[in-house]
């Protein structure tokens, strides 16, 4: 389903971590919920919102008198135009595949609006009135704007608004690890030149395009080691490396650690 809303209750507790393939927004109105995301534990209390980005591993561990909801939606459902693409990543809300945003909703009016939006989304899903999917998109957009405003107020660093084209590039990397595409091939998919892609990447990350691709490959490799119980050869194959020895050299060069040491840590825990 392109969009879903679940209440935070005992039914969401998980025995094992799972991979998330949608964008997630967790709203805790009251109580407390504990969730692990990519080996990091988050304890969310009343008045907080937490985001999860596609491809992260997560596990709901504990719930204490929690009242709230979990929104899940796909990229295709929300990102229908460039403005929507920019909004979902605006100011880093979902932009980095290795980070999660924990946002305190301090203003009572904002908290009330977010609660109203969640209730409206729940009603649309349950009743499915005329053009309810269009309504869902519009309400979700308002909710994300409200959350973004709260994040802007509480942070001290400058606003970050990435280019829609750069965000499309990030999604292409995330969805094509196994193909081991070159910078030139990514540029062709985006219908731009390699030079233009390098300029966009440098502007948004201060890295070269190839280094950004390498960073995300390493992030994905670590997730596969941590959660899929795969050996080095299997991880290499999943990431498009025909030669596991070459993958091991690549991993060592990027991280200054050996790939097999990450596997050994997992097996001895």
For each residue, the residues with C-beta under 8 A, 3 or more apart:
1: 4
2: 73 74 76 77 133
3: 71 72 73 74 77 121 125 133 136 140
4: 1 22 71 72 73 125
5: 69 70 71 72 118 121 122 125
6: 11 12 69 70 72
7: 68 69 70
8: 12 26 28 33 63 66 67 68 69 70
9: 12 63 66
10: 13 63
11: 6
12: 6 8 9 60 63 70
13: 10 60 61 62 63
14: 17 18 59 60 61
15:
16: 59
17: 14 36 57 58 59 227
18: 14 57 58 59
19: 55 56 57 227
20: 24 52 53 54 55 56 57 58 72
21: 54 55 74
22: 4 54 72 73 74
23: 51 52 53 54 72 73 74 75 78 88 94
24: 20 51 52 53 58 70 71 72
25: 49 50 51 70 71 143 144 147
26: 8 33 35 44 49 50 51 52 68 69 70 71
27: 49 68 69 70 71 114 115 118
28: 8 31 32 33 44 45 46 47 48 49 50 66 67 68
29: 46 47 67 68 111 115
30: 46 65 66 67 68
31: 28 45 46 63 64 65 66 67 68
32: 28 43 44 45 46 62 63 64 65 66
33: 8 26 28 43 44 60 62 63 64 66 68
34: 41 42 43 44 60 61 62 63
35: 26 41 42 44 50 58 59 60 61
36: 17 39 40 41 42 58 59 61
37: 40 42 52 56 57 58 100
38: 56 57 58 98 100 223 226
39: 36 226
40: 36 37 100
41: 34 35 36 61
42: 34 35 36 37 50 100 102
43: 32 33 34
44: 26 28 32 33 34 35 48 50 102
45: 28 31 32 48
46: 28 29 30 31 32 67
47: 28 29 104 105 106 111
48: 28 44 45 102 103 104 105
49: 25 26 27 28 101 102 103 105 114 147 150
50: 25 26 28 35 42 44 100 101 102 103
51: 23 24 25 26 93 94 100 101 103
52: 20 23 24 26 37 56 58 100
53: 20 23 24 56 94 96 97 99 100
54: 20 21 22 23 75 97 174
55: 19 20 21 97 174 220 223
56: 19 20 37 38 52 53 97 100 223
57: 17 18 19 20 37 38 223 226 227
58: 17 18 20 24 35 36 37 38 52
59: 14 16 17 18 35 36
60: 12 13 14 33 34 35 63
61: 13 14 34 35 36 41
62: 13 32 33 34
63: 8 9 10 12 13 31 32 33 34 60 66
64: 31 32 33
65: 30 31 32
66: 8 9 28 30 31 32 33 63
67: 8 28 29 30 31 46
68: 7 8 26 27 28 29 30 31 33
69: 5 6 7 8 26 27 118 122
70: 5 6 7 8 12 24 25 26 27
71: 3 4 5 24 25 26 27 118 121 140 143
72: 3 4 5 6 20 22 23 24
73: 2 3 4 22 23 77 78 140
74: 2 3 21 22 23 77 78
75: 23 54 78 79 171
76: 2 79
77: 2 3 73 74 137
78: 23 73 74 75 84 88 137 140 141
79: 75 76 84 85 88
80: 84 137
81: 84 85
82: 85 86 164
83: 86 87
84: 78 79 80 81 87 88 141
85: 79 81 82 88 89 164 167 168
86: 82 83 89 90 161 162 163 164 167
87: 83 84 90 141 144 145 148
88: 23 78 79 84 85 93 94 144
89: 85 86 92 93 94 95 162 167
90: 86 87 93 148 160 161 162
91: 148 151 152 155 159 160 161
92: 89 95 96 99 101 160
93: 51 88 89 90 101 144 147 148 151
94: 23 51 53 88 89 101
95: 89 92 99 160 162 167 170
96: 53 92 99
97: 53 54 55 56 170 174 216 219
98: 38 219
99: 53 92 95 96
100: 37 38 40 42 50 51 52 53 56
101: 49 50 51 92 93 94 151
102: 42 44 48 49 50
103: 48 49 50 51 147 150 151 154
104: 47 48 150 154
105: 47 48 49 110 111 114 147 150
106: 47 110 150 153 154
107: 110 111 150 153
108: 111 112
109: 112 113
110: 105 106 107 113 114 146 149 150
111: 29 47 105 107 108 114 115
112: 108 109 115 116
113: 109 110 116 117 146
114: 27 49 105 110 111 117 118 143 146 147
115: 27 29 111 112 118 119
116: 112 113 119 120
117: 113 114 120 121 139 140 142 143 146
118: 5 27 69 71 114 115 121 122 143
119: 115 116 122 123
120: 116 117 123 124 139
121: 3 5 71 117 118 124 125 136 139 140 143
122: 5 69 118 119 125 126
123: 119 120 126 127
124: 120 121 127 128 129 132 135 136 139
125: 3 4 5 121 122 128 132 136
126: 122 123
127: 123 124 132
128: 124 125 132
129: 124 132 135
130:
131: 134 135
132: 124 125 127 128 129 135 136
133: 2 3 136 137
134: 131 137 138
135: 124 129 131 132 138 139
136: 3 121 124 125 132 133 139 140
137: 77 78 80 133 134 140 141
138: 134 135 141 142
139: 117 120 121 124 135 136 142 143
140: 3 71 73 78 117 121 136 137 143 144
141: 78 84 87 137 138 144 145
142: 117 138 139 145 146
143: 25 71 114 117 118 121 139 140 146 147
144: 25 87 88 93 140 141 147 148
145: 87 141 142 148 149
146: 110 113 114 117 142 143 149 150
147: 25 49 93 103 105 114 143 144 150 151
148: 87 90 91 93 144 145 151 152
149: 110 145 146 152 153
150: 49 103 104 105 106 107 110 146 147 153 154
151: 91 93 101 103 147 148 154 155
152: 91 148 149 155 159
153: 106 107 149 150
154: 103 104 106 150 151
155: 91 151 152
156:
157: 160
158:
159: 91 152
160: 90 91 92 95 157
161: 86 90 91
162: 86 89 90 95 166 167 204
163: 86 166 167 200 203 204
164: 82 85 86 167 168
165: 168 169 190 192 200
166: 162 163 169 170 200 201 203 204
167: 85 86 89 95 162 163 164 170 171
168: 85 164 165 171 172 190
169: 165 166 172 173 186 190 197 200 201
170: 95 97 166 167 173 174 216
171: 75 167 168 174 175
172: 168 169 175 176 181 186 189 190
173: 169 170 176 177 186 212 213 216
174: 54 55 97 170 171 177 216
175: 171 172
176: 172 173 179 181
177: 173 174 180 216 217 220 238 239 240
178: 238 239 240
179: 176 240
180: 177 239 240 241
181: 172 176 185 186 189
182: 185 186
183: 186 187 194 197 198 209 210 213
184: 187 188 194
185: 181 182 188 189
186: 169 172 173 181 182 183 189 190 197 209 213
187: 183 184 190 192 193 194 196 197
188: 184 185 191
189: 172 181 185 186
190: 165 168 169 172 186 187 197
191: 188
192: 165 187 196 197 200
193: 187 196 197
194: 183 184 187 197 198 209
195: 198 199
196: 187 192 193 199 200
197: 169 183 186 187 190 192 193 194 200 201 209
198: 183 194 195 201 202 208 209
199: 195 196 202 203
200: 163 165 166 169 192 196 197 203 204
201: 166 169 197 198 204 205 207 208 209 212
202: 198 199 205 206 207 208
203: 163 166 199 200
204: 162 163 166 200 201
205: 201 202 212
206: 202
207: 201 202 211 212 215
208: 198 201 202 211 212
209: 183 186 194 197 198 201 212 213
210: 183 213 214
211: 207 208 214 215
212: 173 201 205 207 208 209 215 216
213: 173 183 186 209 210 216 217
214: 210 211 217 218 250 254
215: 207 211 212 218 219 254
216: 97 170 173 174 177 212 213 219 220
217: 177 213 214 220 221 239 250 254
218: 214 215 221 222 251 254 255
219: 97 98 215 216 222 223
220: 55 177 216 217 223 224 239
221: 217 218 224 225 235 239 251 259 262
222: 218 219 225 226 262
223: 38 55 56 57 219 220 226 227 228
224: 220 221 227 228 230 234 235 238 239
225: 221 222 228 230 235 259 262 263 266
226: 38 39 57 222 223 262 266
227: 17 19 57 223 224
228: 223 224 225 235
229: 266
230: 224 225 234 235 238 263
231: 234 235 263
232: 235 236 244 247 248 259 260 263
233: 236 237 244
234: 224 230 231 237 238
235: 221 224 225 228 230 231 232 238 239 247 259
236: 232 233 239 241 243 244 246 247 248
237: 233 234 240 241 242 244
238: 177 178 224 230 234 235
239: 177 178 180 217 220 221 224 235 236 247
240: 177 178 179 180 237
241: 180 236 237 244 246 247 250
242: 237 246
243: 236 246 247
244: 232 233 236 237 241 247 248
245: 248 249
246: 236 241 242 243 249 250
247: 232 235 236 239 241 243 244 250 251 259
248: 232 236 244 245 251 252 258 259 260
249: 245 246 252 253
250: 214 217 241 246 247 253 254
251: 218 221 247 248 254 255 257 258 259
252: 248 249 255 256 257 258 259
253: 249 250
254: 214 215 217 218 250 251
255: 218 251 252
256: 252
257: 251 252 261 262
258: 248 251 252 261 262
259: 221 225 232 235 247 248 251 252 262 263
260: 232 248 263 264
261: 257 258 264 265
262: 221 222 225 226 257 258 259 265 266
263: 225 230 231 232 259 260 266 267
264: 260 261 267 268
265: 261 262 268 269
266: 225 226 229 262 263 269
267: 263 264
268: 264 265
269: 265 266
